Amino acid sequence: MKNTPIDKNLIDEIIEEFQIADFSKATIREVKAIASKAEKLSNVEYIKMEMGVPGLPPSEIGVKAEIEALQNNIAGVYPDINGLRELKEETSRFIKAFMNVDLSPEGCVPVTGSMQGTFASFLTCSQCDKDKDTILFIDPGFPVQKQQLVVMGQKYESFDVYNHRGDKLKAKLESYLNKGNISAIIYSNPNNPSWICLNETELQIIGHLATKYDTIVLEDLAYFAMDFRNDLSQPFTRPFQSTVAHYTDNYVLLISGSKAFSYAGQRIGVTCISNKLYKRVYPGFKKRYGGGTFGTVFIHRVLYALSSGTSHSAQYAMAAMLKAANEGEYNFLNDVKIYGDRARRLKDIFLKNGFHMVYDKDLDDPVADGFYFTIGYDDMTSGELAKELMYYGVSAISLVTTGSEQQGVRACTSFIQDHQYECLEERMKIFSENHPTH
């Protein structure tokens, strides 16, 4: 066996320091911290694919608008808890322009990134009806969303959608909903980490069942329109970003400024509550707060308690970016297509050296190249592969942490540098020589 690029004993010692008994359950932040320490002690550069953090410059349109807002002394003024009027209006237009959905500006609520949007949504959904105390995840998904529920002491259930695509989704989903305890369903589209995209048939199933069982759908659009197989970048022009909003009124859309606009550092997103859901009255609100609708409870009770509003200047940035996109002056997807190019090159290297794609198909089509992809190696478990790659200076997270039942790791393309492709090729060649496939 050839020596690994980084001494195995060093990695094992660092992992032991972190008291991680089962590496398949190591969190994103733990993997990042271990890689950073190993890189420092070994003086060997890591190829870091564990963090889903944008690696591109932010939109200049947003930066310019935010600077102007700050120069106008906006930092000295509390933002309206309902949100900046211009941002609410441009978000409403954006949803019409790129999703073909009519949604009132009233329900478009700025949040401190989609992370806060999901946290506030989980809280609000869980307070609607005392008998509905559980969130259902269509996995694989973003691990931190489950951590949010652990923090707030809420129950959740989940299933891996891998074997339940297309028409098969109905029976699987209904087996949970017919218990009567599900307050909300959450999924991401495109999906983190698999990059599969639920199609119209699947979204219709989710929407119809949400209506039938009076359950709220939380549609996480962190990677808005980043399915690069189709050009979704033209406003008010088909094709549009697919959404459950065409099939139910029980929905909340979570739109992020972090990925599609590379504006992650300012923590800005918009939570968009359907017109009917916004005005919906639930018995749980009357008992807890003495009244209120879903929308007013979300804003004036939950969000107000969490942060008393969203960064004032960042709202101006988001409004400017959305306005430019709505008017066809800014093709936001052009800036992020590089993620798809990187994924294609990285996949080629891994596949050439004996790895296989885990989520390789989107029903009958190959999965798109994008921000994430998933790989496995021979019969290695998720934990074994994630740990073994650390010895080769490659950091990625186990699929176990995403709720997947498949064996492999999630790789993110955001931090890949041009000089690292050749390095990865060399390291994965050694990896395959050290691990002959069966």
C-alpha positions, 0 to 999 in steps of 0.5 A: 500500500502506498503512503497516504498524502497525510499521515493516518496517525495524525488524522486519527489523533485529531479525530480522537481529540474531537471525541468522534466515535462514529465518523459517519455522524461527524457534523459539517463543522466538525469535519471542517475543523478537523481538516483545518487542523490537519492542514495546519499540522501537516502543511498539506493543502486540503481539497475542501468539499464539506462546506456548502458555502458559496465561493464566488464574489457577491453580486456587485448590484447588491454590494452597490445598493447596500453601500448606498443604503449605509451611506444614507445612515440606514444602519442607525434605523431599525428595519420594519419587522414586516420588511422593506416595502421595495424588497417585498414588492420585488420578491413578489415580482420575482416569484411571478417572473421565475415561478409563475406564481401570484403571491402578495408582497404582504406574505414576502417576509425578509429573514436573516438568511433561509436558516432563520426562515426555516427556524421560524417556519418550524416554530410557527407550523408546530404551534398551529394544532396541538395534535400536529407536533411532527415535521416530516423531511423528504430526505436527503436534506440539509443536516442543520434543519434537523438540528434546529428541531432538536434545539427547539425540542420538536419531533421529526420523521424522515424518509429517503426519497431514493426508492420512492420517486415518481408515482411511488412517492404518493404511497410513501408520503401518505403512510406518514400523513395519515397518522394525523401528526404531521404539521409540515413537510420540508424538502429542498429543490434542487436537493441538497445533497443529491442535486435531484429535482422533484418533477411536476408529478412529484410536486403535484402529489405533495401538493394534493396530499398537503391539501388533503391532510391539511399539512403545510409544505416548506419548499427550500429554494436555497439553490433557486433555478440552479438546475442547469439542465434547463435555462431558468434565467429569463424572467416571465418566460418558460421554463420556470422554477418548479414549485409545489405552489401550483398544487396547493395553497398550504405552502411557504417558499424559502428564497435565499440570497446566499447561493444564487446571488452569492450574498451569503455573508450578509445573511439575507433571505425571504420567506414567502407565505402563500396568500391563503396561508398568510390569513389562515387562523389556527386554534393553537394561535388563539390559545398561545397568543390570544389570536393572530393569523399564520402570517401575523404570528410568523412576523409579529410573534416568532420573528420579532422574538428571534431577531426584531427584524433583518439587517436593514442594509442587506434588505436594500441589497436583496431588493436591488438584486431581485429588481435587476433580475426581474427586469432582465438586466441581471442574469444571476445564473450566469454568475453561478454556472461555474458550479456546474462546470466544477461538478462535471470536472470533479465527477470525471476524476472520481469516476475515473478512479473507481468511485460511483455516483450515489444519486446518479439519476433524476428518474430517467435522466442523469442528475444535473451538475451543480453545487453538490454531488454524491459519491460512493466507493465499492462497499465502503460505508458512508463513515468509512469513506468520509474518514478514509478520504481525510487521509488523502487530504479530501474533506466531505460529509457522510450521507448519514448526516443528511438522512440518506440511507445510501452509502457515500459522501456529499461533495460540494464544489464551491471551494474548488480552485483551478490548481486542485484538479490535478492534485485531486487526480493524483490523490485519487489515483493513489486512493484507488491503488490502495483500495482495489475494488471487488 
